[in-house]
Amino acid sequence: MSLSPTARTFPSFSTPSPSPSLRTRKRTMADFRALTAAEVIEHLRHPAPTLILLHKRPDADAVGSALALRLWLEAMGSNAYCICADELPEHLAFLGAGLQESLLQDSVPAGFEGARVVAVDTASPAQAGELFPMLEGRVQLMIDHHGSGTPFTDHYIRPEAAASGEIVLELIRARRGDH
């Protein structure tokens, strides 16, 4: 795959080897599973470096749900880092602590090589912007409330939720046992 000279890359990241059944073809929507809340919690409860991907031109839901997910993962022992293809809009800049504002080639801290990637409030690959080609095949989980999106990995989509932040809160409460 050739990248344009302006494309950003993660030079030290390695794409995990796909399972034997998927080595000969690219995964399609038929390969992706709709997960239950319990399955999402089981996946996230194991401490691991985690990149949290939010959509380009981030809004308050994307930023808030990404930060909430980051804090929850850190409380469970994971090292987490939020990434976005675009800078935060000025009206959300006060939330910048804990969310890097512009993904630069060297902005992802050490220790995230091979990290799991969780997309939040990102309904399709196009919404991830220029980050998607770099992370394609690495996103392990998609948490979203947009029922009209295009799942690009295993997903927990709740179109009846008003926002992805509501879903993250639901997962936190379910993990704590106070539904």
N, C-alpha and C positions, 0 to 999 in steps of 0.2 A: 504494500500500500504506500503510495507516495503522498507526502504531505506538502502543502503549499509552504513557501518560505515563511509565511506569517503564522502558520499553525503552531500552537503550543503543544509541547509533549511532556510526558512524565518519563524521562530517560531511564530512571531506575525502577520503574514499575514493571512487573512481569504479569502477563495475562495468564491466569490459571489454566492448566490443561483441561479441556472439556472432557466430560465423561466419554467412555469408548463409543457409546451409541451416537454421540453428537460430533465426533471428530471429523466425520466425512461431510457434514453439511452444517450450514449456519442455522442456529436456533430460530424457530418461527413462533408466532403466537400460540400455535398448537402445543408447543413444548412448555409454555409457561402455565403455572398453576395459580388458581385463586386460593389464597391461604386463609385460614381462620385466625382469629385473634390469638388463640393459644399457640398456633404454629409460629406466628410472628414473635411472640414473647419468647418462645423456646429458642428461636434463632438469635434473638438479640441478647438474651440473658448471659450468654457465654462471652466473657471479656475478650475483646479483640480490637486492634486498631481499626477505626471505622471512619471512612469519608462519607459525609452526608451531602448529597447533591441536591441543590434546589434550582428551580427554573430561572432562565435568563429574565432580565427585567423583573427582579423579585418584588413581590408585594408583601404586605404585612403578614399574610397567612404563610407564605413560603418562609419568610425570615423567622417568624415566631415558632412555627412548627419545627424548623430545623434547629433552632436554639433549644427548644424544649427537649427534642430528641437527643441533642448533644448532652445536655445536663443530665438526662435520665441515664444515658449510656455511661457517662462518667461516674454517676452514683453507683452503677453496677460494676465498676471496675474497668471499663473500656477507656481507651484514649480516643477521643473523637474530634473531628475537624470538619467544619462546614466549608463547602466550596460552591462557587457560582461563577458563571461565565461573565457576568456583568457586575459593575460596582453597585453598591446599595444606592437607591435613590436618596436624595438629600433629606427628605422627610423621615427616612428610616435610619439615617446615619448614626443616631444616638445608640442604636442597637449593635453597632459595629464591633464592640468589644466581644470577642468570642466568635466572630464571623469574619473570615477574611473577606476583604471587599473586592478584590480583583485577583483572579487566579493567574499568577505569573509562573513561569517555568520552575522557578526555585522557591515558590511560596509554600508548598506543602512541606511541613516539618519532617525531619528524619523520623523513621519508625513507621511510616505509612506505606512503605513499599509492600505491595501485595495485600494491602488492607481490604477488608470487605467494603463494599460501597452500597449505601442505602439512599435511594431517591425519595424525596418527600415533596409533595405538592407539584410533582412533575408528571404531567399526563401523557407525554409522548417524547420520543427521542428528539424531535425538533425543539421542544421546550428547553432541553438541556443546552442548546446552542453548540458552540464549538467544543465543549467538553465531551459531548457524547461520543464522537469518534475515538477519543483517547480512552474513554472508559467503557466502550462497548464490549460486552462479554464479561465485564467485571461487576456490573451492578447485580447484586444478589437479591435485592428486595425493593419493592416500590410500594410506598404508602401514599394514598391519594383519595380525594373525594370527587374527582371528575369522572363521572360514569361514561362520558363520551370520549375518553382518551384511548390511547393505543398502548396496551401493556407491552413492556419490553423486557420483562423478567417476571419472576414469581411476584405476586402482588396481593396487597390487601387494599381493596378499593371499596369505599362505602359512600355511594352517591347520595344517600340520605343524610349524610353529615353536612353541616353548613360549611365546614372548613377542614383542612388537613390537621390543623391544630386541635380540633375537637377529637379527631381520631387518635392522635398521639396521647392526649389526655385520657381517652378511653383505655388505651393500652397500658398506660402507667397505672391507672386505677385497677384494672384487671390484674396486673402483676402484683399489686399490693393487696388484692383481695377485697377491695371496697368498691364494688361495681356501682 
